[in-house]
Structures are given as structure tokens and as C-alpha cells.
Amino acid sequence: MATNRNVLRCDVCKTLTCVRTLIGYLDQHPLRICCGNCGIEIRGTVHIDHKNSGYRFEFQNAVDVGGECPDEAAYYMEASGELLTLKLQATPDGKVPQFFSPFFRAQQQMGIEGVEEFKEKILPFIELSKERWPTVKRVNDLWARGNFEFLKGELQKILPQDKYPLNNRLEMLKGVRHATMSTIYPLLDWRRFDARVQHIQRSIVRASDQNKQNLTELAREFAQRGLLEKYRAMLLGRIDAFIAAFPFLIPVFSKPFFKKGFSSEIYRQYGLSTCGFEDLKGYYADAYEDVLVMSRLAAAHNNLLVRGDYRTMAKKRKDVSSLEDFDNLSKGSRLEFFNGRETFDPLLYGSLNVGIRNAIAHNSFNYDGRTQEITYYPDGNRAATKKEQMFLLHFSELCLESFYALVNLSELALWTERIYLMSEGEAPDLAASWTLVLEGGE
């Protein structure tokens, strides 16, 4: 990997910033650099021609004056499309500090094997999102339209026929699910996802043993009201949005590969050079809404398993005793019913931060690109005395967690739809086992 140095002169205040960019294995990636003097965001893009070992930079709000980093450069910053980097810092005595490149530091923190594993996690998703995702969207559209003849043909293009007979709606549902999951499987923490899927399966079986009739009624309500189809559309929309946001988030995926763990101090030292808060806040706000819309399904299953009737809510508020009352709550108020203690709470618990969402909705936040710190007013009111802080790196992790929450809830929706189809007389093909655990490469 090569390292390139740019000397950027801010268009606003003319301050010089030395930027050291790692030329990695992506074809292109965004750059976000804050001028340490006036605070304006310098936006850029790196285009990399691997075939001819070339690359070029584009910048807005600054001019690349070229040359080596001069002594008069007031600030220094690292940049990488793949890795976490040291944040912007003032140059001591006008001299640019001598640090290891982001790549050598990554080797120290992650090990050579960790760097390679990280690479193998990122690149397959990029290829799949380009090559397979358009077909997967067609598959889901055909399923929603009930056009099973053409659906079978499309699924046979991307799934092995010996494992997917596709001879009834239930088997086609399995095929649609596996086709969809095959696009995002490289990004999933499979140990964690596997545990979630097994938890859903065991809990649903337990609910069926306790009250099969009520479970069937639950599945029929969600299917016949079109809610399961709505949830599927939400997942597709969120995957679309995630693919668009992925170049901003790539460095966050390196975090689990740190050999010595990820201490809280690293949040102060390291950040992302691929994005700013503005790049991600819309994504998170939309994902937050989608998760809470789909939370109705988790609430219903909690009710059935814990209270014996999917319509009966936990006694947390005087104005909420039924699922219909839950429907009338604001999105933020729904969170009161998911505290991590009931069966399906882990599917979404920890992914949603009502405070940062309120701040985004009411524009009651400040973002300092120099420190990458977000100061926000959780009540949505800048005049309020209560305010909180989080770093951009933490916020980007919330974006990932909200995406994983939608995937988890979609698995619950899948199992609910399976129950509905079986209640309508569909049966799984006994020669091809139905499994909720996606096998690598399917």
C-alpha cells in the first residue's frame, strides 16, 4: 500500500493542512477533513486505478498546493478509506509529526492476519452489492407481486437447485430470504447472528408449544394486514441505503479485529476520515424509524411468550394495555417496552438512542469536525440545560447496530410468515431441510 501526501490550503482562511492518505484496495472512497482553523469541512474523493497503479484526488473547499508538507502547515491529519486514523491535530512548532502510516499501525493493532480477514470481509460485500443486489431486488419484487413463475426462474439463477426445490410458496420464501441474505452475509458477525437466529427459532417453538392457536392468530394478523410485506420492503430500502452509506462506514468494520481490544481512549484518539456527522445522520434517523415500526412484531411475540396472548402488553404505562394501544404511541415512547429483559428485546435493544434521534429531528446538535465530537440536546431543544456528547466513531457504530437490528427483526418476520404459510396448508419440502441459519456462500 502506498501513502500520498497532500498539502491543502483552505479556501476560507488559507490555513495549510498536511494530509497523509493511505492508498488502499478500494477503487475510490470519500474524504472528510476539517480545517483546524476556521472549522470548514473539506470534502474530497480519492480515485484509484489499480491496473495502472495510479490515483488522483478531488477536493472541495480547499486547493491542493502540492509538494511535501511544509513547516508552515498548521495541522496534520491521516486519511484512509479502509482504516481508522488519527484525528486532526495541530503541528508542534510548525513541524509535521512523524508517525507510522495507518497501514503499519493497523498491522500492529490487528496483526497481518487480522488485516487480511478485514479485507476479506469488506471486498466481497462491495462486489455482491454491485453484481447480485439488482437481481435480489427483482426477486423480492416478484415475491411481493405473487409472480411465482418468474420468481422461480430468477431464484434458480443465483441459488443451487439441489438445496432449493422451490416447489411451493414456503420453499420460495426460503429462497427469497437466502437470496437477500447472501448479499449482506460478508458483513455479519456470524457467531452473533447465528445466536440471534437460534434464539428466535427456539422461542417461537416454545410459544407454539404453549399456545399454538394464539401464535397462528398472530401470524395471520401480521400477514393479512400486509405488515410482513411492509417489513420486507423496509429491509430492502434499508439495504439500499446501507449500500450507499457503506463507503462512509468501512473503517468502523476494522474495530473488532483489534488484538488488544478497543479501549474508550481510542475513541478520543482515532476517528473516520471518510465521513462527517452530516453524511450519516439521515441514515440513522431513517433506520431508527424503521426499527420502531417493526418493533410491533417483537412486542407481539413478547406478549405471547411472556403473557400468553400476543395482544396483551406489559404493564409499563396506564394508557397501554393492548397491542392496539402500543400502535398509538409515538416512536420514542415505544422504546419503554424494550428494556432488554423480555424474550425478543435483544433483537433491537442497544441499537436505538432516542436522544440523538431527537437532536437530529430538531436540529439541536453541534458537530466539531476537529475533534469529531457531537454535542446534542436529547430533548430536542437547544435551550435545554441537559446536553450529551458522543464521538463520530460511536455514532457510526449506532448506524451499524440499527442495520443489524433490522436484519434481526426481519428474521422474526420471516419465521412469522413461515407460520402463516403453514397455517394456510403449505408444507416444507422434506427432502430439503428448512434452516434459519444461512450457510456461507448460499
ZAKOLLO-770202 format. One record per residue (C-alpha): residue number from 0; residue in three letters; x, y, z. Coordinates in steps of 0.25 Angstrom, whole numbers, plus 5000, padded with zeros to 4 digits. Example, Ala and Ser with C-alpha at 12.3 -4.5 7.8 and 13.67 -1.06 7.14 Angstrom:
// residues 2
i / aa / px / py / pz
0 / Ala / 5049 / 4982 / 5031
1 / Ser / 5055 / 4996 / 5029
// end
This chain:
// residues 442
i / aa / px / py / pz
0 / Met / 5000 / 5000 / 5000
1 / Ala / 5005 / 5014 / 4996
2 / Thr / 5004 / 5027 / 5004
3 / Asn / 5001 / 5040 / 4998
4 / Arg / 5003 / 5054 / 5004
5 / Asn / 4994 / 5066 / 5000
6 / Val / 4996 / 5080 / 5005
7 / Leu / 4982 / 5086 / 5005
8 / Arg / 4980 / 5101 / 5006
9 / Cys / 4966 / 5105 / 5012
10 / Asp / 4958 / 5113 / 5002
11 / Val / 4953 / 5121 / 5014
12 / Cys / 4964 / 5124 / 5023
13 / Lys / 4976 / 5120 / 5015
14 / Thr / 4981 / 5111 / 5026
15 / Leu / 4990 / 5099 / 5021
16 / Thr / 4987 / 5085 / 5026
17 / Cys / 4996 / 5073 / 5023
18 / Val / 4988 / 5061 / 5019
19 / Arg / 4995 / 5047 / 5019
20 / Thr / 4986 / 5038 / 5011
21 / Leu / 4987 / 5022 / 5010
22 / Ile / 4985 / 5017 / 4996
23 / Gly / 4978 / 5004 / 4999
24 / Tyr / 4970 / 4994 / 4991
25 / Leu / 4957 / 5001 / 4988
26 / Asp / 4954 / 5007 / 4975
27 / Gln / 4950 / 5020 / 4981
28 / His / 4946 / 5026 / 4994
29 / Pro / 4941 / 5039 / 5001
30 / Leu / 4950 / 5048 / 5009
31 / Arg / 4945 / 5058 / 5020
32 / Ile / 4956 / 5067 / 5026
33 / Cys / 4952 / 5079 / 5035
34 / Cys / 4961 / 5091 / 5035
35 / Gly / 4966 / 5093 / 5049
36 / Asn / 4966 / 5108 / 5048
37 / Cys / 4952 / 5112 / 5043
38 / Gly / 4945 / 5098 / 5044
39 / Ile / 4940 / 5098 / 5030
40 / Glu / 4939 / 5083 / 5024
41 / Ile / 4948 / 5080 / 5013
42 / Arg / 4941 / 5069 / 5005
43 / Gly / 4949 / 5060 / 4995
44 / Thr / 4949 / 5047 / 4987
45 / Val / 4961 / 5038 / 4984
46 / His / 4960 / 5031 / 4971
47 / Ile / 4970 / 5019 / 4970
48 / Asp / 4974 / 5012 / 4957
49 / His / 4979 / 4999 / 4962
50 / Lys / 4982 / 4993 / 4948
51 / Asn / 4991 / 5005 / 4945
52 / Ser / 4996 / 5008 / 4959
53 / Gly / 4991 / 5022 / 4958
54 / Tyr / 4982 / 5030 / 4967
55 / Arg / 4976 / 5045 / 4967
56 / Phe / 4969 / 5054 / 4977
57 / Glu / 4958 / 5063 / 4976
58 / Phe / 4955 / 5074 / 4987
59 / Gln / 4944 / 5084 / 4990
60 / Asn / 4946 / 5096 / 5000
61 / Ala / 4962 / 5094 / 4998
62 / Val / 4973 / 5095 / 4988
63 / Asp / 4984 / 5084 / 4987
64 / Val / 4996 / 5093 / 4986
65 / Gly / 5005 / 5081 / 4984
66 / Gly / 5019 / 5077 / 4989
67 / Glu / 5024 / 5072 / 5002
68 / Cys / 5017 / 5076 / 5015
69 / Pro / 5024 / 5089 / 5019
70 / Asp / 5028 / 5094 / 5032
71 / Glu / 5017 / 5105 / 5032
72 / Ala / 5006 / 5094 / 5031
73 / Ala / 4998 / 5097 / 5043
74 / Tyr / 4990 / 5084 / 5044
75 / Tyr / 4993 / 5069 / 5041
76 / Met / 4983 / 5058 / 5038
77 / Glu / 4983 / 5044 / 5033
78 / Ala / 4973 / 5038 / 5024
79 / Ser / 4969 / 5025 / 5019
80 / Gly / 4957 / 5019 / 5012
81 / Glu / 4958 / 5006 / 5020
82 / Leu / 4964 / 5008 / 5033
83 / Leu / 4962 / 5017 / 5046
84 / Thr / 4972 / 5028 / 5046
85 / Leu / 4978 / 5038 / 5056
86 / Lys / 4969 / 5051 / 5057
87 / Leu / 4973 / 5065 / 5052
88 / Gln / 4984 / 5071 / 5061
89 / Ala / 4992 / 5084 / 5061
90 / Thr / 5006 / 5082 / 5057
91 / Pro / 5016 / 5085 / 5069
92 / Asp / 5025 / 5096 / 5066
93 / Gly / 5020 / 5096 / 5051
94 / Lys / 5027 / 5083 / 5049
95 / Val / 5018 / 5071 / 5043
96 / Pro / 5019 / 5059 / 5053
97 / Gln / 5026 / 5046 / 5048
98 / Phe / 5016 / 5035 / 5051
99 / Phe / 5015 / 5021 / 5045
100 / Ser / 5006 / 5021 / 5033
101 / Pro / 4991 / 5016 / 5036
102 / Phe / 4995 / 5003 / 5029
103 / Phe / 5007 / 4999 / 5038
104 / Arg / 4999 / 5004 / 5050
105 / Ala / 4987 / 4995 / 5046
106 / Gln / 4997 / 4983 / 5045
107 / Gln / 5002 / 4986 / 5059
108 / Gln / 4987 / 4987 / 5065
109 / Met / 4981 / 4976 / 5056
110 / Gly / 4992 / 4967 / 5052
111 / Ile / 4995 / 4963 / 5038
112 / Glu / 4984 / 4952 / 5038
113 / Gly / 4974 / 4962 / 5044
114 / Val / 4977 / 4972 / 5033
115 / Glu / 4975 / 4961 / 5023
116 / Glu / 4962 / 4956 / 5030
117 / Phe / 4957 / 4970 / 5030
118 / Lys / 4960 / 4972 / 5015
119 / Glu / 4952 / 4959 / 5012
120 / Lys / 4940 / 4964 / 5020
121 / Ile / 4939 / 4977 / 5012
122 / Leu / 4942 / 4974 / 4998
123 / Pro / 4932 / 4962 / 4996
124 / Phe / 4921 / 4971 / 5000
125 / Ile / 4925 / 4982 / 4991
126 / Glu / 4925 / 4972 / 4979
127 / Leu / 4912 / 4966 / 4983
128 / Ser / 4905 / 4979 / 4985
129 / Lys / 4909 / 4982 / 4970
130 / Glu / 4906 / 4969 / 4964
131 / Arg / 4896 / 4962 / 4972
132 / Trp / 4887 / 4973 / 4978
133 / Pro / 4879 / 4977 / 4966
134 / Thr / 4875 / 4962 / 4964
135 / Val / 4871 / 4961 / 4979
136 / Lys / 4863 / 4973 / 4978
137 / Arg / 4855 / 4967 / 4966
138 / Val / 4853 / 4954 / 4973
139 / Asn / 4847 / 4962 / 4985
140 / Asp / 4838 / 4970 / 4976
141 / Leu / 4833 / 4957 / 4969
142 / Trp / 4830 / 4951 / 4982
143 / Ala / 4822 / 4963 / 4987
144 / Arg / 4814 / 4962 / 4974
145 / Gly / 4812 / 4947 / 4975
146 / Asn / 4818 / 4945 / 4961
147 / Phe / 4823 / 4931 / 4965
148 / Glu / 4826 / 4926 / 4951
149 / Phe / 4836 / 4937 / 4948
150 / Leu / 4841 / 4937 / 4963
151 / Lys / 4845 / 4922 / 4962
152 / Gly / 4854 / 4925 / 4949
153 / Glu / 4861 / 4937 / 4956
154 / Leu / 4864 / 4929 / 4968
155 / Gln / 4870 / 4918 / 4960
156 / Lys / 4880 / 4927 / 4954
157 / Ile / 4886 / 4930 / 4968
158 / Leu / 4883 / 4918 / 4977
159 / Pro / 4887 / 4904 / 4976
160 / Gln / 4875 / 4896 / 4971
161 / Asp / 4878 / 4883 / 4979
162 / Lys / 4876 / 4891 / 4992
163 / Tyr / 4865 / 4900 / 4988
164 / Pro / 4854 / 4891 / 4981
165 / Leu / 4845 / 4904 / 4980
166 / Asn / 4832 / 4895 / 4978
167 / Asn / 4823 / 4903 / 4987
168 / Arg / 4821 / 4917 / 4994
169 / Leu / 4828 / 4912 / 5006
170 / Glu / 4841 / 4908 / 4999
171 / Met / 4841 / 4920 / 4990
172 / Leu / 4840 / 4929 / 5003
173 / Lys / 4853 / 4921 / 5008
174 / Gly / 4859 / 4924 / 4994
175 / Val / 4856 / 4939 / 4995
176 / Arg / 4861 / 4940 / 5009
177 / His / 4874 / 4933 / 5005
178 / Ala / 4876 / 4941 / 4993
179 / Thr / 4874 / 4954 / 5001
180 / Met / 4883 / 4950 / 5012
181 / Ser / 4894 / 4945 / 5002
182 / Thr / 4897 / 4960 / 4999
183 / Ile / 4900 / 4964 / 5013
184 / Tyr / 4905 / 4952 / 5019
185 / Pro / 4920 / 4956 / 5018
186 / Leu / 4917 / 4968 / 5027
187 / Leu / 4910 / 4960 / 5038
188 / Asp / 4917 / 4955 / 5051
189 / Trp / 4913 / 4941 / 5049
190 / Arg / 4914 / 4936 / 5063
191 / Arg / 4905 / 4947 / 5068
192 / Phe / 4895 / 4946 / 5056
193 / Asp / 4895 / 4931 / 5058
194 / Ala / 4892 / 4932 / 5073
195 / Arg / 4880 / 4942 / 5069
196 / Val / 4874 / 4933 / 5059
197 / Gln / 4875 / 4921 / 5068
198 / His / 4869 / 4929 / 5079
199 / Ile / 4857 / 4933 / 5070
200 / Gln / 4855 / 4919 / 5066
201 / Arg / 4855 / 4913 / 5080
202 / Ser / 4846 / 4924 / 5085
203 / Ile / 4836 / 4922 / 5074
204 / Val / 4836 / 4907 / 5076
205 / Arg / 4833 / 4909 / 5091
206 / Ala / 4822 / 4919 / 5088
207 / Ser / 4816 / 4909 / 5079
208 / Asp / 4816 / 4898 / 5090
209 / Gln / 4810 / 4907 / 5100
210 / Asn / 4799 / 4913 / 5091
211 / Lys / 4799 / 4909 / 5076
212 / Gln / 4785 / 4915 / 5073
213 / Asn / 4789 / 4929 / 5078
214 / Leu / 4803 / 4928 / 5070
215 / Thr / 4795 / 4925 / 5058
216 / Glu / 4786 / 4937 / 5060
217 / Leu / 4798 / 4946 / 5062
218 / Ala / 4804 / 4941 / 5049
219 / Arg / 4791 / 4943 / 5041
220 / Glu / 4788 / 4957 / 5046
221 / Phe / 4802 / 4962 / 5042
222 / Ala / 4801 / 4955 / 5029
223 / Gln / 4787 / 4958 / 5025
224 / Arg / 4789 / 4973 / 5029
225 / Gly / 4801 / 4974 / 5020
226 / Leu / 4811 / 4977 / 5031
227 / Leu / 4820 / 4965 / 5028
228 / Glu / 4821 / 4971 / 5013
229 / Lys / 4823 / 4985 / 5018
230 / Tyr / 4835 / 4980 / 5027
231 / Arg / 4841 / 4973 / 5016
232 / Ala / 4841 / 4986 / 5008
233 / Met / 4847 / 4993 / 5019
234 / Leu / 4858 / 4983 / 5020
235 / Leu / 4861 / 4985 / 5005
236 / Gly / 4860 / 5000 / 5006
237 / Arg / 4870 / 5000 / 5017
238 / Ile / 4880 / 4991 / 5010
239 / Asp / 4879 / 5000 / 4998
240 / Ala / 4882 / 5012 / 5008
241 / Phe / 4893 / 5004 / 5015
242 / Ile / 4900 / 5001 / 5001
243 / Ala / 4900 / 5016 / 4999
244 / Ala / 4905 / 5019 / 5013
245 / Phe / 4916 / 5007 / 5013
246 / Pro / 4927 / 5016 / 5008
247 / Phe / 4926 / 5025 / 5020
248 / Leu / 4926 / 5013 / 5029
249 / Ile / 4936 / 5004 / 5024
250 / Pro / 4947 / 5008 / 5035
251 / Val / 4937 / 5004 / 5046
252 / Phe / 4938 / 4989 / 5042
253 / Ser / 4953 / 4989 / 5046
254 / Lys / 4949 / 4991 / 5060
255 / Pro / 4946 / 4976 / 5064
256 / Phe / 4960 / 4972 / 5059
257 / Phe / 4968 / 4980 / 5069
258 / Lys / 4976 / 4970 / 5076
259 / Lys / 4976 / 4977 / 5090
260 / Gly / 4962 / 4981 / 5089
261 / Phe / 4956 / 4995 / 5087
262 / Ser / 4958 / 5004 / 5099
263 / Ser / 4950 / 5016 / 5102
264 / Glu / 4962 / 5025 / 5100
265 / Ile / 4963 / 5020 / 5085
266 / Tyr / 4950 / 5028 / 5083
267 / Arg / 4958 / 5041 / 5086
268 / Gln / 4970 / 5038 / 5078
269 / Tyr / 4964 / 5031 / 5066
270 / Gly / 4953 / 5035 / 5056
271 / Leu / 4948 / 5034 / 5042
272 / Ser / 4954 / 5041 / 5030
273 / Thr / 4942 / 5036 / 5021
274 / Cys / 4931 / 5044 / 5027
275 / Gly / 4925 / 5055 / 5036
276 / Phe / 4912 / 5055 / 5044
277 / Glu / 4904 / 5061 / 5033
278 / Asp / 4908 / 5049 / 5024
279 / Leu / 4901 / 5039 / 5034
280 / Lys / 4890 / 5046 / 5042
281 / Gly / 4880 / 5044 / 5031
282 / Tyr / 4883 / 5029 / 5030
283 / Tyr / 4882 / 5027 / 5045
284 / Ala / 4869 / 5035 / 5047
285 / Asp / 4862 / 5026 / 5036
286 / Ala / 4867 / 5013 / 5042
287 / Tyr / 4862 / 5018 / 5055
288 / Glu / 4848 / 5020 / 5050
289 / Asp / 4848 / 5006 / 5042
290 / Val / 4853 / 4998 / 5055
291 / Leu / 4842 / 5004 / 5063
292 / Val / 4831 / 5002 / 5053
293 / Met / 4836 / 4987 / 5052
294 / Ser / 4837 / 4987 / 5068
295 / Arg / 4822 / 4984 / 5067
296 / Leu / 4825 / 4970 / 5063
297 / Ala / 4835 / 4968 / 5074
298 / Ala / 4825 / 4973 / 5084
299 / Ala / 4814 / 4964 / 5079
300 / His / 4823 / 4952 / 5081
301 / Asn / 4828 / 4956 / 5095
302 / Asn / 4813 / 4957 / 5099
303 / Leu / 4810 / 4943 / 5094
304 / Leu / 4822 / 4937 / 5101
305 / Val / 4822 / 4945 / 5114
306 / Arg / 4807 / 4948 / 5116
307 / Gly / 4801 / 4937 / 5108
308 / Asp / 4793 / 4946 / 5098
309 / Tyr / 4800 / 4954 / 5087
310 / Arg / 4790 / 4965 / 5089
311 / Thr / 4793 / 4968 / 5104
312 / Met / 4805 / 4978 / 5107
313 / Ala / 4814 / 4978 / 5119
314 / Lys / 4809 / 4988 / 5130
315 / Lys / 4818 / 4999 / 5128
316 / Arg / 4808 / 5011 / 5125
317 / Lys / 4794 / 5013 / 5129
318 / Asp / 4790 / 5017 / 5115
319 / Val / 4795 / 5004 / 5109
320 / Ser / 4789 / 4990 / 5112
321 / Ser / 4787 / 4985 / 5098
322 / Leu / 4795 / 4984 / 5085
323 / Glu / 4786 / 4994 / 5079
324 / Asp / 4789 / 5004 / 5090
325 / Phe / 4804 / 5001 / 5086
326 / Asp / 4801 / 5005 / 5072
327 / Asn / 4796 / 5019 / 5077
328 / Leu / 4809 / 5022 / 5084
329 / Ser / 4820 / 5031 / 5078
330 / Lys / 4832 / 5024 / 5072
331 / Gly / 4841 / 5029 / 5084
332 / Ser / 4830 / 5024 / 5094
333 / Arg / 4831 / 5010 / 5089
334 / Leu / 4845 / 5008 / 5094
335 / Glu / 4839 / 5008 / 5108
336 / Phe / 4835 / 4994 / 5105
337 / Phe / 4848 / 4988 / 5101
338 / Asn / 4858 / 4989 / 5113
339 / Gly / 4866 / 4976 / 5109
340 / Arg / 4858 / 4967 / 5119
341 / Glu / 4848 / 4961 / 5111
342 / Thr / 4850 / 4950 / 5100
343 / Phe / 4851 / 4957 / 5088
344 / Asp / 4857 / 4970 / 5093
345 / Pro / 4871 / 4967 / 5089
346 / Leu / 4867 / 4968 / 5074
347 / Leu / 4867 / 4983 / 5075
348 / Tyr / 4872 / 4987 / 5089
349 / Gly / 4884 / 4995 / 5089
350 / Ser / 4883 / 5000 / 5075
351 / Leu / 4874 / 5012 / 5077
352 / Asn / 4877 / 5025 / 5084
353 / Val / 4865 / 5033 / 5086
354 / Gly / 4873 / 5045 / 5090
355 / Ile / 4882 / 5046 / 5077
356 / Arg / 4870 / 5043 / 5069
357 / Asn / 4862 / 5055 / 5075
358 / Ala / 4874 / 5064 / 5073
359 / Ile / 4875 / 5061 / 5059
360 / Ala / 4860 / 5062 / 5057
361 / His / 4860 / 5076 / 5063
362 / Asn / 4874 / 5081 / 5058
363 / Ser / 4878 / 5082 / 5073
364 / Phe / 4893 / 5078 / 5072
365 / Asn / 4907 / 5083 / 5069
366 / Tyr / 4918 / 5075 / 5062
367 / Asp / 4932 / 5079 / 5063
368 / Gly / 4940 / 5073 / 5052
369 / Arg / 4953 / 5075 / 5058
370 / Thr / 4950 / 5066 / 5070
371 / Gln / 4939 / 5058 / 5063
372 / Glu / 4931 / 5061 / 5075
373 / Ile / 4916 / 5062 / 5074
374 / Thr / 4909 / 5071 / 5085
375 / Tyr / 4894 / 5068 / 5085
376 / Tyr / 4882 / 5072 / 5093
377 / Pro / 4874 / 5059 / 5095
378 / Asp / 4861 / 5067 / 5098
379 / Gly / 4862 / 5073 / 5084
380 / Asn / 4863 / 5087 / 5090
381 / Arg / 4876 / 5095 / 5089
382 / Ala / 4871 / 5104 / 5100
383 / Ala / 4871 / 5092 / 5110
384 / Thr / 4882 / 5091 / 5120
385 / Lys / 4883 / 5076 / 5118
386 / Lys / 4893 / 5072 / 5107
387 / Glu / 4901 / 5060 / 5104
388 / Gln / 4913 / 5056 / 5095
389 / Met / 4918 / 5045 / 5087
390 / Phe / 4929 / 5043 / 5077
391 / Leu / 4926 / 5041 / 5062
392 / Leu / 4932 / 5027 / 5063
393 / His / 4922 / 5023 / 5074
394 / Phe / 4911 / 5029 / 5065
395 / Ser / 4915 / 5021 / 5053
396 / Glu / 4914 / 5009 / 5062
397 / Leu / 4900 / 5012 / 5065
398 / Cys / 4897 / 5013 / 5050
399 / Leu / 4903 / 4999 / 5048
400 / Glu / 4895 / 4994 / 5061
401 / Ser / 4882 / 4999 / 5055
402 / Phe / 4884 / 4992 / 5042
403 / Tyr / 4887 / 4979 / 5049
404 / Ala / 4874 / 4981 / 5058
405 / Leu / 4866 / 4982 / 5045
406 / Val / 4873 / 4969 / 5040
407 / Asn / 4869 / 4962 / 5053
408 / Leu / 4855 / 4967 / 5053
409 / Ser / 4854 / 4962 / 5038
410 / Glu / 4858 / 4949 / 5043
411 / Leu / 4846 / 4949 / 5053
412 / Ala / 4837 / 4954 / 5041
413 / Leu / 4842 / 4942 / 5033
414 / Trp / 4838 / 4932 / 5043
415 / Thr / 4825 / 4938 / 5045
416 / Glu / 4822 / 4937 / 5031
417 / Arg / 4826 / 4923 / 5031
418 / Ile / 4816 / 4920 / 5042
419 / Tyr / 4805 / 4927 / 5034
420 / Leu / 4808 / 4919 / 5021
421 / Met / 4808 / 4906 / 5028
422 / Ser / 4794 / 4910 / 5034
423 / Glu / 4790 / 4912 / 5020
424 / Gly / 4793 / 4898 / 5016
425 / Glu / 4807 / 4900 / 5011
426 / Ala / 4818 / 4890 / 5015
427 / Pro / 4833 / 4890 / 5015
428 / Asp / 4840 / 4880 / 5005
429 / Leu / 4844 / 4869 / 5014
430 / Ala / 4856 / 4866 / 5004
431 / Ala / 4861 / 4880 / 5006
432 / Ser / 4863 / 4884 / 5021
433 / Trp / 4858 / 4898 / 5025
434 / Thr / 4868 / 4905 / 5033
435 / Leu / 4869 / 4919 / 5038
436 / Val / 4884 / 4919 / 5039
437 / Leu / 4890 / 4924 / 5026
438 / Glu / 4901 / 4915 / 5021
439 / Gly / 4913 / 4923 / 5016
440 / Gly / 4912 / 4925 / 5001
441 / Glu / 4898 / 4921 / 4999
// end
